[in-house]
Amino acid sequence: MALILSIETSTKVCSVAVHRDGELLASQVHQVERSHSSLLPGIGIEVCKEVNITFTDLDAVAVSSGPGSYTGLRIGVSTAKGICYSLNKKLISIPSLDVMTESVRAKFLGDHLLCPMMDARRMEVYTQIENQNGDIVWELAPKVLNENTFSEFESPLYLFGDGMPKFREIVEQKNLIFIDDIFPNAKNMGRIAEEKFNKEEIEDVAYFEPNYLKEWRTTTPKKQLT
């Protein structure tokens, strides 16, 4: 039984939601690229005001833990940790791909597989595959796509996320089903966050870091090269 603020910033979409006992009370979604740092604090306050609560009323803050945008994850986690540290609230982390999968998990019947795909530039994605029971059959990993990717699977395979469109362009497998307009959204974090809260799967606020999955690499501007 918990009142939880959820924060999702792993892509260019910034979203915040409040859940009580896993049930959605209020949420906001903003698709304004490169604005997470300016939007996030205000969105959190506004969502809480919608249901007549403040941050002090929260039992915990849930945040997407990655993979995803380095900057987006850093901003989301920093905001969540700031709230938890200053108000002595519990911190819960939820993998970004699990947040995305949660939005389609109950929509399909029969033997099938769910495959979230997060863009990792060029022909690479962050992806995992789970079956209809929620069991992982392909562990989370970066994957370079080609026309034979996932050819070993025969069951209906539902693919979604911002990494999916580039795969759809190069593959012709009949068992692949593509779902548009699916992204990690804080409103879908409630059930998982409540479950983790009840199991006391809580992060250390001081030491928790996002799972970037790959090392962050910077490049030197060409004008500075010698």
ROSE-4610 file (N, C-alpha, C; in Angstrom, 1 decimal, always signed):
// ROSE-4610
residu = [M/M/M/A/A/A/L/L/L/I/I/I/L/L/L/S/S/S/I/I/I/E/E/E/T/T/T/S/S/S/T/T/T/K/K/K/V/V/V/C/C/C/S/S/S/V/V/V/A/A/A/V/V/V/H/H/H/R/R/R/D/D/D/G/G/G/E/E/E/L/L/L/L/L/L/A/A/A/S/S/S/Q/Q/Q/V/V/V/H/H/H/Q/Q/Q/V/V/V/E/E/E/R/R/R/S/S/S/H/H/H/S/S/S/S/S/S/L/L/L/L/L/L/P/P/P/G/G/G/I/I/I/G/G/G/I/I/I/E/E/E/V/V/V/C/C/C/K/K/K/E/E/E/V/V/V/N/N/N/I/I/I/T/T/T/F/F/F/T/T/T/D/D/D/L/L/L/D/D/D/A/A/A/V/V/V/A/A/A/V/V/V/S/S/S/S/S/S/G/G/G/P/P/P/G/G/G/S/S/S/Y/Y/Y/T/T/T/G/G/G/L/L/L/R/R/R/I/I/I/G/G/G/V/V/V/S/S/S/T/T/T/A/A/A/K/K/K/G/G/G/I/I/I/C/C/C/Y/Y/Y/S/S/S/L/L/L/N/N/N/K/K/K/K/K/K/L/L/L/I/I/I/S/S/S/I/I/I/P/P/P/S/S/S/L/L/L/D/D/D/V/V/V/M/M/M/T/T/T/E/E/E/S/S/S/V/V/V/R/R/R/A/A/A/K/K/K/F/F/F/L/L/L/G/G/G/D/D/D/H/H/H/L/L/L/L/L/L/C/C/C/P/P/P/M/M/M/M/M/M/D/D/D/A/A/A/R/R/R/R/R/R/M/M/M/E/E/E/V/V/V/Y/Y/Y/T/T/T/Q/Q/Q/I/I/I/E/E/E/N/N/N/Q/Q/Q/N/N/N/G/G/G/D/D/D/I/I/I/V/V/V/W/W/W/E/E/E/L/L/L/A/A/A/P/P/P/K/K/K/V/V/V/L/L/L/N/N/N/E/E/E/N/N/N/T/T/T/F/F/F/S/S/S/E/E/E/F/F/F/E/E/E/S/S/S/P/P/P/L/L/L/Y/Y/Y/L/L/L/F/F/F/G/G/G/D/D/D/G/G/G/M/M/M/P/P/P/K/K/K/F/F/F/R/R/R/E/E/E/I/I/I/V/V/V/E/E/E/Q/Q/Q/K/K/K/N/N/N/L/L/L/I/I/I/F/F/F/I/I/I/D/D/D/D/D/D/I/I/I/F/F/F/P/P/P/N/N/N/A/A/A/K/K/K/N/N/N/M/M/M/G/G/G/R/R/R/I/I/I/A/A/A/E/E/E/E/E/E/K/K/K/F/F/F/N/N/N/K/K/K/E/E/E/E/E/E/I/I/I/E/E/E/D/D/D/V/V/V/A/A/A/Y/Y/Y/F/F/F/E/E/E/P/P/P/N/N/N/Y/Y/Y/L/L/L/K/K/K/E/E/E/W/W/W/R/R/R/T/T/T/T/T/T/T/T/T/P/P/P/K/K/K/K/K/K/Q/Q/Q/L/L/L/T/T/T]
num = [1/1/1/2/2/2/3/3/3/4/4/4/5/5/5/6/6/6/7/7/7/8/8/8/9/9/9/10/10/10/11/11/11/12/12/12/13/13/13/14/14/14/15/15/15/16/16/16/17/17/17/18/18/18/19/19/19/20/20/20/21/21/21/22/22/22/23/23/23/24/24/24/25/25/25/26/26/26/27/27/27/28/28/28/29/29/29/30/30/30/31/31/31/32/32/32/33/33/33/34/34/34/35/35/35/36/36/36/37/37/37/38/38/38/39/39/39/40/40/40/41/41/41/42/42/42/43/43/43/44/44/44/45/45/45/46/46/46/47/47/47/48/48/48/49/49/49/50/50/50/51/51/51/52/52/52/53/53/53/54/54/54/55/55/55/56/56/56/57/57/57/58/58/58/59/59/59/60/60/60/61/61/61/62/62/62/63/63/63/64/64/64/65/65/65/66/66/66/67/67/67/68/68/68/69/69/69/70/70/70/71/71/71/72/72/72/73/73/73/74/74/74/75/75/75/76/76/76/77/77/77/78/78/78/79/79/79/80/80/80/81/81/81/82/82/82/83/83/83/84/84/84/85/85/85/86/86/86/87/87/87/88/88/88/89/89/89/90/90/90/91/91/91/92/92/92/93/93/93/94/94/94/95/95/95/96/96/96/97/97/97/98/98/98/99/99/99/100/100/100/101/101/101/102/102/102/103/103/103/104/104/104/105/105/105/106/106/106/107/107/107/108/108/108/109/109/109/110/110/110/111/111/111/112/112/112/113/113/113/114/114/114/115/115/115/116/116/116/117/117/117/118/118/118/119/119/119/120/120/120/121/121/121/122/122/122/123/123/123/124/124/124/125/125/125/126/126/126/127/127/127/128/128/128/129/129/129/130/130/130/131/131/131/132/132/132/133/133/133/134/134/134/135/135/135/136/136/136/137/137/137/138/138/138/139/139/139/140/140/140/141/141/141/142/142/142/143/143/143/144/144/144/145/145/145/146/146/146/147/147/147/148/148/148/149/149/149/150/150/150/151/151/151/152/152/152/153/153/153/154/154/154/155/155/155/156/156/156/157/157/157/158/158/158/159/159/159/160/160/160/161/161/161/162/162/162/163/163/163/164/164/164/165/165/165/166/166/166/167/167/167/168/168/168/169/169/169/170/170/170/171/171/171/172/172/172/173/173/173/174/174/174/175/175/175/176/176/176/177/177/177/178/178/178/179/179/179/180/180/180/181/181/181/182/182/182/183/183/183/184/184/184/185/185/185/186/186/186/187/187/187/188/188/188/189/189/189/190/190/190/191/191/191/192/192/192/193/193/193/194/194/194/195/195/195/196/196/196/197/197/197/198/198/198/199/199/199/200/200/200/201/201/201/202/202/202/203/203/203/204/204/204/205/205/205/206/206/206/207/207/207/208/208/208/209/209/209/210/210/210/211/211/211/212/212/212/213/213/213/214/214/214/215/215/215/216/216/216/217/217/217/218/218/218/219/219/219/220/220/220/221/221/221/222/222/222/223/223/223/224/224/224/225/225/225/226/226/226]
x = [+0.9/+0.0/+0.9/+1.0/+1.9/+1.5/+1.9/+1.7/+3.1/+3.2/+4.4/+4.4/+5.4/+5.7/+6.6/+6.2/+7.1/+7.6/+8.9/+9.6/+10.2/+9.9/+10.5/+11.1/+12.4/+13.1/+14.2/+13.9/+15.0/+15.0/+14.0/+14.0/+13.7/+13.4/+13.1/+11.8/+11.0/+9.7/+10.0/+9.4/+9.5/+8.1/+8.0/+6.7/+6.8/+5.7/+5.6/+4.2/+4.1/+2.8/+2.8/+1.6/+1.4/+0.4/+0.8/+0.0/-0.2/-1.4/-1.7/-2.0/-1.3/-1.5/-1.5/-0.7/-0.5/-1.6/-2.5/-3.6/-3.2/-3.3/-3.0/-3.9/-3.3/-4.1/-4.0/-2.8/-2.6/-1.3/-1.2/+0.1/+0.2/+1.4/+1.7/+2.7/+2.6/+3.6/+4.0/+5.3/+5.8/+6.8/+6.6/+7.5/+8.2/+9.0/+9.8/+11.2/+11.9/+13.3/+14.2/+15.2/+16.2/+15.7/+14.6/+14.0/+13.8/+14.2/+13.9/+14.3/+15.5/+16.0/+15.1/+14.6/+13.7/+12.3/+11.8/+10.4/+10.2/+11.1/+10.8/+10.4/+11.0/+10.6/+9.2/+8.9/+7.5/+6.4/+6.7/+5.8/+5.4/+6.5/+6.2/+5.3/+5.6/+4.7/+3.3/+3.1/+1.8/+1.0/+1.6/+0.9/+0.5/+1.3/+0.9/-0.2/-0.2/-1.3/-2.6/-2.6/-3.8/-4.6/-3.9/-4.5/-4.4/-4.1/-4.0/-3.0/-1.8/-0.8/+0.5/+1.5/+2.8/+3.8/+5.1/+6.1/+6.3/+5.9/+6.1/+5.1/+4.0/+3.0/+3.4/+4.4/+4.8/+5.5/+5.3/+6.0/+7.3/+7.3/+8.5/+8.5/+9.7/+9.8/+10.4/+9.7/+10.2/+10.8/+11.9/+12.5/+13.0/+12.9/+13.4/+14.9/+15.5/+16.9/+17.8/+17.2/+17.9/+17.7/+18.2/+19.1/+18.3/+19.0/+18.3/+19.3/+18.7/+19.5/+20.3/+21.6/+22.5/+22.1/+21.8/+21.4/+20.0/+19.1/+17.8/+17.8/+18.5/+18.6/+19.2/+20.3/+21.0/+20.1/+19.3/+18.4/+17.3/+16.7/+15.6/+16.1/+17.2/+17.7/+18.1/+18.8/+19.2/+18.0/+16.9/+15.7/+15.1/+15.0/+14.4/+15.2/+16.5/+17.4/+17.3/+17.2/+17.1/+15.9/+14.7/+13.5/+13.6/+14.2/+14.3/+15.2/+16.3/+17.3/+16.8/+16.2/+15.8/+14.6/+13.8/+12.5/+12.5/+13.6/+13.8/+12.7/+12.6/+11.7/+12.4/+11.7/+12.4/+12.5/+13.6/+13.9/+13.7/+12.9/+12.7/+13.1/+13.8/+14.3/+13.5/+13.2/+12.5/+13.2/+13.7/+14.3/+13.4/+14.0/+13.2/+12.4/+13.0/+12.3/+11.1/+11.2/+10.1/+8.9/+9.3/+8.2/+7.5/+8.3/+7.7/+6.8/+7.3/+6.6/+5.3/+5.3/+4.1/+2.9/+3.1/+2.0/+1.3/+1.9/+1.3/+1.2/+1.6/+1.7/+0.4/-0.7/-1.9/-2.8/-2.3/-3.1/-3.3/-2.4/-2.4/-2.6/-3.3/-3.6/-2.8/-2.7/-2.0/-0.5/+0.1/+1.6/+2.2/+2.9/+3.5/+4.7/+5.5/+6.7/+6.6/+7.1/+7.1/+8.6/+8.8/+10.2/+10.2/+10.5/+10.8/+12.1/+12.2/+13.4/+13.7/+14.7/+15.1/+16.3/+16.1/+17.1/+18.5/+19.5/+20.9/+21.8/+21.2/+21.9/+22.3/+22.5/+22.8/+21.8/+22.3/+21.4/+21.4/+21.7/+21.8/+20.6/+20.1/+19.1/+19.4/+18.8/+18.7/+17.5/+17.6/+16.4/+16.4/+15.2/+15.1/+13.8/+13.6/+12.4/+11.8/+10.5/+9.9/+8.7/+8.3/+7.1/+5.8/+4.7/+3.4/+3.3/+4.2/+4.2/+5.1/+5.8/+6.7/+8.1/+8.4/+9.7/+10.6/+11.8/+12.8/+13.4/+13.3/+13.9/+15.0/+15.2/+16.4/+16.8/+17.9/+18.4/+18.7/+18.4/+18.7/+20.1/+20.3/+21.6/+21.5/+22.6/+22.7/+22.7/+22.0/+21.9/+22.0/+22.9/+23.0/+22.1/+21.2/+20.1/+20.5/+20.0/+20.1/+18.9/+18.8/+17.5/+17.2/+18.2/+18.0/+17.9/+17.9/+17.7/+16.4/+16.4/+15.2/+14.6/+15.4/+14.8/+14.6/+15.3/+15.1/+13.8/+13.0/+11.7/+10.6/+9.7/+8.6/+7.2/+7.1/+5.9/+5.7/+4.5/+4.2/+5.1/+5.9/+6.8/+6.4/+5.9/+5.5/+6.6/+6.9/+8.0/+7.5/+8.2/+7.7/+8.8/+8.6/+9.6/+10.3/+11.1/+11.6/+12.8/+13.2/+14.2/+13.6/+12.3/+11.6/+11.5/+11.2/+10.9/+12.1/+13.3/+14.5/+14.6/+14.1/+14.2/+13.1/+11.9/+10.8/+11.2/+12.1/+12.5/+13.3/+14.0/+14.9/+14.5/+13.4/+13.1/+11.7/+11.5/+10.3/+9.7/+10.1/+9.6/+8.1/+7.4/+5.9/+5.4/+6.2/+5.7/+6.0/+6.5/+6.8/+5.7/+5.3/+4.1/+4.6/+4.5/+5.1/+4.0/+4.2/+3.3/+3.9/+3.2/+3.6/+3.3/+4.0/+3.6/+3.7/+4.6/+4.9/+6.2/+6.2/+7.4/+7.3/+8.4/+8.4/+7.6/+6.6/+5.7/+5.5/+5.6/+5.5/+4.2/+3.1/+1.8/+1.8/+2.8/+2.8/+3.8/+4.3/+5.2/+4.6/+3.3/+2.6/+2.6/+2.2/+2.1/+3.5/+4.5/+5.9/+6.4/+6.2/+6.7/+6.0/+4.7/+4.0/+4.5/+4.8/+5.3/+6.7/+7.5/+8.9/+8.8/+7.9/+7.8/+7.4/+6.4/+5.9/+7.0/+7.8/+8.9/+10.2/+10.1/+11.2/+12.5/+12.2/+13.3/+13.6/+14.4/+14.6/+16.1/+16.4/+17.7/+18.4/+19.7/+20.5/+20.5/+19.9/+19.8/+21.2/+22.1/+23.5/+24.3/+24.1/+25.0/+24.3/+23.0/+22.3/+22.7/+23.0/+23.3/+22.5/+22.2/+21.4/+22.3/+21.6/+22.2/+22.3/+23.4/+23.5/+23.7/+24.1/+24.3/+25.6/+25.9/+27.2/+27.9/+29.2/+30.0/+29.6/+29.5/+29.3/+30.6/+30.6/+31.8/+31.6/+32.6/+32.5/+33.5/+33.2/+34.2/+34.7/+35.9/+36.5/+36.0/+35.5/+35.1/+36.2/+35.8/+36.8/+37.7/+37.2/+38.1/+39.2/+39.1/+40.1/+41.1/+40.8/+41.7/+43.0/+44.1/+45.4/+46.1]
y = [-1.2/+0.0/+1.2/+1.9/+3.0/+4.1/+5.3/+6.5/+6.8/+6.6/+6.6/+7.6/+8.4/+9.3/+8.6/+8.5/+7.8/+8.8/+8.7/+9.6/+8.7/+9.1/+8.4/+9.4/+9.3/+10.2/+9.5/+8.3/+7.5/+7.8/+8.5/+8.9/+10.4/+10.9/+12.3/+12.7/+11.7/+11.9/+12.0/+13.0/+13.2/+13.0/+12.1/+11.8/+11.6/+12.0/+11.8/+11.3/+10.5/+10.0/+9.8/+9.8/+9.4/+8.2/+7.2/+6.0/+5.8/+5.3/+4.8/+3.4/+2.6/+1.1/+0.5/+1.1/+0.6/+1.2/+2.0/+2.6/+4.0/+4.3/+5.6/+6.7/+7.8/+8.9/+10.1/+10.4/+11.5/+11.3/+11.9/+11.8/+13.0/+13.2/+14.2/+13.6/+13.9/+13.5/+14.7/+14.9/+16.1/+15.5/+15.8/+15.4/+16.6/+17.3/+18.4/+18.0/+17.8/+17.3/+18.2/+17.6/+18.3/+19.4/+19.0/+20.0/+19.3/+18.1/+17.4/+18.2/+18.8/+19.4/+20.6/+21.3/+22.5/+22.1/+21.0/+20.6/+19.7/+18.9/+17.8/+18.3/+19.2/+19.6/+20.2/+21.0/+21.6/+20.6/+19.6/+18.6/+17.7/+17.4/+16.6/+17.3/+18.6/+19.4/+19.5/+19.7/+19.9/+18.6/+17.4/+16.1/+15.9/+16.2/+16.0/+17.0/+18.2/+19.2/+18.7/+17.9/+17.4/+16.5/+15.8/+14.9/+15.4/+16.7/+17.3/+16.7/+16.4/+15.9/+16.8/+16.6/+17.2/+16.1/+16.4/+15.4/+14.8/+15.5/+15.0/+13.9/+13.8/+12.7/+11.4/+11.4/+10.3/+9.2/+8.0/+6.9/+6.5/+6.8/+6.4/+7.2/+7.2/+7.7/+6.6/+6.3/+5.3/+6.0/+5.5/+6.2/+5.1/+5.4/+4.5/+4.4/+3.2/+3.0/+2.8/+2.8/+2.6/+1.2/+1.0/+1.9/+3.0/+3.9/+5.0/+6.2/+7.3/+8.6/+8.8/+9.0/+9.3/+10.5/+11.6/+12.9/+12.7/+12.1/+11.9/+11.1/+10.0/+9.1/+9.9/+10.6/+11.3/+12.4/+13.1/+14.1/+13.4/+12.4/+11.7/+11.1/+10.4/+9.8/+10.9/+11.9/+13.0/+13.6/+13.9/+14.4/+13.5/+12.2/+11.3/+11.1/+11.1/+11.0/+12.2/+13.4/+14.6/+14.7/+14.2/+14.2/+13.2/+12.0/+11.0/+11.3/+11.9/+12.3/+13.4/+14.4/+15.6/+15.3/+14.4/+14.1/+12.7/+12.0/+10.6/+9.7/+9.7/+8.8/+7.6/+6.5/+5.3/+5.5/+4.9/+5.0/+3.7/+3.6/+2.4/+2.6/+1.6/+1.7/+0.6/+1.0/+0.1/+0.2/-0.9/-0.8/-0.2/+0.6/+1.3/+0.4/-0.7/-1.6/-2.3/-2.5/-3.1/-2.1/-0.8/+0.2/+0.2/+0.1/+0.1/-1.2/-2.3/-3.6/-3.6/-2.9/-2.9/-2.4/-1.5/-0.9/-1.8/-2.9/-3.9/-5.3/-5.4/-6.8/-7.6/-6.9/-7.7/-7.6/-7.1/-6.9/-8.1/-9.1/-10.2/-11.5/-12.4/-13.7/-14.8/-16.0/-17.1/-17.0/-17.9/-18.0/-16.9/-16.0/-14.9/-14.4/-13.5/-12.9/-11.4/-10.7/-9.2/-8.7/-7.8/-7.3/-5.8/-5.1/-3.7/-3.4/-2.3/-2.0/-0.5/-0.1/+1.3/+1.6/+2.7/+3.2/+3.4/+2.8/+3.0/+3.6/+4.2/+4.8/+3.8/+4.3/+3.4/+2.3/+1.0/-0.1/-0.9/-0.2/-0.9/-0.5/-1.4/-1.2/-1.8/-1.3/-2.0/-2.8/-4.1/-4.9/-6.1/-6.7/-8.0/-8.6/-9.9/-10.5/-11.3/-11.2/-12.0/-12.7/-13.8/-14.5/-14.0/-14.7/-14.2/-14.3/-15.1/-15.2/-14.2/-13.4/-12.4/-13.0/-14.2/-14.8/-14.3/-13.9/-13.4/-14.5/-14.5/-15.5/-14.9/-13.6/-13.0/-11.9/-12.0/-11.0/-9.7/-8.7/-7.3/-7.1/-6.5/-6.3/-5.4/-4.7/-4.0/-5.0/-4.8/-5.7/-5.0/-5.4/-4.8/-5.6/-4.8/-5.5/-5.8/-6.9/-7.2/-8.0/-8.4/-9.0/-10.4/-11.0/-12.3/-12.2/-11.0/-10.9/-11.5/-12.3/-12.9/-14.0/-14.5/-15.5/-16.8/-17.0/-18.3/-18.4/-17.3/-17.4/-17.6/-18.6/-18.9/-18.4/-18.1/-17.6/-16.2/-15.7/-14.2/-13.4/-12.5/-11.6/-10.2/-9.5/-8.2/-7.2/-6.3/-5.4/-4.0/-3.2/-1.8/-1.0/+0.3/+1.2/+2.0/+3.1/+4.0/+3.3/+2.1/+1.4/+0.5/+0.3/-0.7/-0.2/+1.0/+1.4/+1.1/+1.2/+0.9/-0.6/-1.4/-2.8/-3.3/-2.6/-2.9/-2.7/-1.8/-1.5/-2.6/-3.4/-4.4/-5.8/-6.1/-7.5/-7.9/-9.2/-9.6/-10.9/-11.2/-12.4/-12.3/-13.3/-13.3/-13.3/-13.8/-13.8/-12.5/-11.5/-10.3/-9.3/-8.7/-7.8/-6.5/-5.4/-4.1/-3.2/-2.7/-1.8/-0.4/+0.6/+2.0/+2.7/+3.8/+4.8/+4.2/+3.3/+2.8/+3.4/+4.0/+4.5/+4.4/+4.4/+4.3/+5.5/+5.2/+6.2/+6.0/+7.0/+6.9/+6.3/+6.5/+6.0/+4.5/+3.8/+2.4/+1.8/+2.6/+2.2/+1.8/+2.0/+1.9/+0.4/-0.5/-1.9/-2.4/-2.2/-2.7/-2.0/-0.7/+0.1/-0.4/-0.6/-1.1/-2.5/-3.4/-4.7/-4.6/-3.8/-3.6/-3.0/-2.1/-1.4/-2.5/-3.3/-4.3/-5.4/-5.7/-6.6/-6.0/-4.7/-3.9/-4.0/-4.0/-3.9/-2.4/-1.9/-0.5/-0.2/+0.9/+1.3/+2.2/+2.1/+3.0/+4.4/+5.4/+6.7/+7.3/+7.0/+7.6/+7.0/+5.7/+5.1/+4.6/+4.7/+4.2/+5.0/+4.3/+4.9/+4.3/+5.0/+4.4/+3.3/+2.4/+1.3/+1.9/+2.5/+3.0/+1.9/+0.7/-0.5/-0.4/+0.8/+1.0/+2.2/+2.2/+3.3/+4.6/+5.7/+7.0/+7.5/+7.8/+8.2/+9.6/+10.5/+11.8/+11.9/+12.9/+13.1/+14.5/+14.7/+16.0/+16.8/+18.0/+18.8/+18.9/+18.8/+18.8/+20.0/+21.2/+22.4/+22.2/+21.3/+21.2/+20.1/+19.3/+18.3/+18.9/+18.2/+18.7/+17.6]
z = [+0.0/+0.0/+0.0/-1.1/-1.2/-2.2/-1.9/-2.8/-3.4/-4.7/-5.4/-6.6/-6.6/-7.8/-8.7/-10.0/-11.0/-12.0/-12.4/-13.3/-14.4/-15.7/-16.8/-17.8/-18.0/-18.9/-19.8/-20.1/-20.8/-22.3/-22.8/-24.2/-24.3/-25.5/-25.6/-25.0/-24.6/-24.0/-22.4/-21.8/-20.4/-19.8/-18.8/-18.2/-16.7/-16.0/-14.6/-14.2/-13.2/-12.8/-11.3/-10.8/-9.4/-9.3/-8.5/-8.3/-6.9/-6.5/-5.2/-5.2/-4.5/-4.5/-5.9/-6.8/-8.2/-9.1/-8.7/-9.5/-9.9/-11.2/-11.7/-11.1/-10.6/-10.1/-11.1/-11.6/-12.5/-13.2/-14.4/-15.1/-16.1/-16.6/-17.6/-18.5/-19.8/-20.8/-21.6/-21.8/-22.6/-23.6/-24.9/-25.9/-26.5/-25.7/-26.0/-25.9/-27.0/-27.0/-26.2/-25.5/-24.8/-23.7/-23.1/-22.1/-20.8/-20.6/-19.3/-18.1/-18.1/-16.9/-16.5/-17.5/-17.2/-16.9/-17.5/-17.3/-16.1/-15.7/-14.8/-13.4/-12.7/-11.4/-11.4/-12.4/-12.4/-12.7/-13.6/-13.9/-12.6/-11.9/-10.7/-9.7/-9.5/-8.6/-9.1/-10.4/-11.0/-10.9/-11.2/-11.1/-9.6/-8.7/-7.3/-6.9/-7.4/-7.1/-7.7/-8.8/-9.4/-8.4/-7.5/-6.6/-5.2/-5.0/-3.7/-2.7/-3.2/-2.4/-2.7/-1.8/-2.0/-2.0/-2.2/-2.2/-0.8/+0.2/+1.6/+1.9/+1.1/+1.3/+0.6/-0.2/-0.9/+0.0/-0.4/+0.3/-0.5/-1.8/-2.6/-3.9/-4.5/-5.9/-6.8/-7.9/-8.8/-10.0/-10.6/-11.7/-12.7/-14.0/-15.0/-14.9/-14.9/-14.6/-15.8/-17.0/-18.2/-18.8/-20.0/-20.7/-21.4/-22.1/-22.8/-22.9/-23.1/-23.3/-22.0/-22.2/-21.1/-20.3/-21.1/-20.4/-19.8/-20.5/-19.9/-18.6/-18.7/-17.5/-16.3/-16.6/-15.5/-14.9/-15.7/-15.2/-14.3/-14.9/-14.1/-12.8/-12.8/-11.6/-10.6/-11.1/-10.2/-9.5/-10.2/-9.7/-8.6/-9.0/-8.1/-6.8/-6.9/-5.8/-4.9/-5.5/-4.8/-3.9/-4.5/-3.7/-2.5/-2.8/-1.8/-0.7/-1.1/-0.1/+0.8/+0.2/+1.0/+1.9/+1.5/+2.2/+2.9/+2.8/+3.4/+2.8/+1.5/+0.8/+0.2/-0.1/-0.7/-2.2/-2.7/-4.2/-4.8/-5.9/-6.6/-8.0/-8.6/-10.0/-10.8/-12.1/-13.0/-14.3/-14.9/-16.2/-17.3/-18.1/-19.1/-20.1/-20.5/-21.4/-20.7/-19.4/-18.7/-18.6/-18.5/-18.5/-19.9/-20.9/-22.3/-22.5/-22.0/-22.2/-21.4/-20.3/-19.4/-20.1/-21.1/-21.8/-22.8/-23.1/-24.1/-23.5/-22.3/-21.7/-21.7/-21.4/-21.3/-22.6/-23.7/-24.9/-25.8/-25.6/-26.6/-25.9/-26.6/-26.1/-26.8/-26.2/-26.9/-26.7/-27.4/-27.4/-28.2/-27.5/-28.2/-27.4/-28.1/-27.5/-27.6/-26.6/-26.6/-26.7/-27.6/-27.8/-27.9/-26.8/-26.8/-27.5/-28.3/-29.0/-28.8/-28.1/-27.9/-28.8/-29.5/-30.4/-29.8/-30.3/-29.8/-30.9/-31.9/-33.0/-34.1/-35.3/-36.5/-36.5/-36.7/-36.8/-35.4/-34.4/-33.1/-32.2/-31.4/-30.4/-29.1/-28.0/-26.7/-26.8/-26.5/-26.6/-25.7/-25.4/-24.7/-25.2/-24.9/-25.3/-24.1/-23.9/-22.9/-23.5/-22.8/-23.3/-22.7/-23.0/-22.5/-20.9/-20.3/-18.9/-18.2/-19.0/-18.4/-18.2/-18.6/-18.5/-19.6/-19.2/-20.2/-21.0/-22.3/-23.1/-23.9/-23.9/-24.5/-23.6/-23.0/-21.9/-22.5/-21.7/-22.1/-22.6/-23.8/-24.4/-25.6/-26.0/-27.2/-28.4/-29.4/-30.6/-31.9/-32.7/-34.1/-35.0/-35.6/-36.4/-37.8/-38.3/-39.8/-40.2/-41.4/-41.9/-41.3/-40.6/-40.0/-38.4/-37.9/-36.4/-36.0/-35.0/-34.4/-35.3/-36.3/-37.2/-36.5/-35.4/-34.7/-34.0/-33.9/-33.2/-34.2/-33.8/-34.7/-34.2/-32.9/-32.3/-32.8/-32.7/-33.0/-32.1/-32.8/-32.0/-32.2/-31.2/-31.2/-30.9/-31.8/-31.7/-31.6/-30.7/-30.5/-29.9/-29.9/-29.4/-30.5/-30.1/-31.1/-31.9/-31.5/-32.4/-33.4/-33.3/-34.1/-35.6/-35.9/-37.4/-38.3/-37.8/-38.7/-39.0/-38.0/-38.2/-39.2/-39.1/-40.0/-41.5/-41.7/-43.1/-43.7/-43.0/-43.5/-43.4/-42.7/-42.4/-43.0/-43.4/-44.0/-43.3/-42.1/-41.4/-41.2/-41.5/-41.4/-39.9/-39.0/-37.6/-36.8/-37.5/-36.8/-36.9/-35.8/-35.8/-35.2/-35.9/-35.5/-34.9/-33.7/-33.0/-32.9/-33.4/-33.4/-32.2/-31.9/-30.9/-29.5/-29.2/-27.9/-27.4/-26.2/-25.6/-24.1/-23.4/-21.9/-21.4/-20.5/-20.0/-18.5/-17.7/-16.3/-15.8/-16.6/-16.2/-16.1/-16.8/-16.8/-15.8/-14.9/-13.9/-12.6/-12.4/-11.1/-10.6/-11.4/-10.9/-10.5/-11.3/-11.0/-9.8/-9.7/-8.5/-7.2/-7.3/-6.1/-5.7/-6.7/-6.4/-5.7/-6.3/-5.7/-4.3/-4.1/-2.8/-1.7/-2.1/-1.2/-0.9/-1.8/-1.6/-1.0/-0.8/-0.2/-1.1/-2.5/-3.4/-3.7/-2.7/-2.7/-3.0/-3.7/-4.0/-2.9/-2.9/-2.0/-2.6/-2.0/-2.6/-2.9/-2.1/-2.2/-3.4/-3.6/-4.5/-5.8/-6.0/-7.2/-8.4/-9.5/-10.8/-11.9/-12.9/-14.1/-14.7/-15.4/-16.2/-17.7/-18.0/-19.4/-20.4/-20.0/-20.8/-21.6/-22.1/-22.8/-22.2/-22.3/-21.8/-22.5/-21.8/-22.4/-23.0/-24.3/-25.0/-25.5/-25.3/-25.8/-27.0/-27.9/-29.0/-28.9/-29.4/-29.5/-30.7/-30.6/-31.7/-32.8/-34.0/-35.1/-35.0/-34.6/-34.6/-33.6/-32.6/-31.6/-31.9/-33.0/-33.4/-34.0/-33.7/-34.2/-35.0]
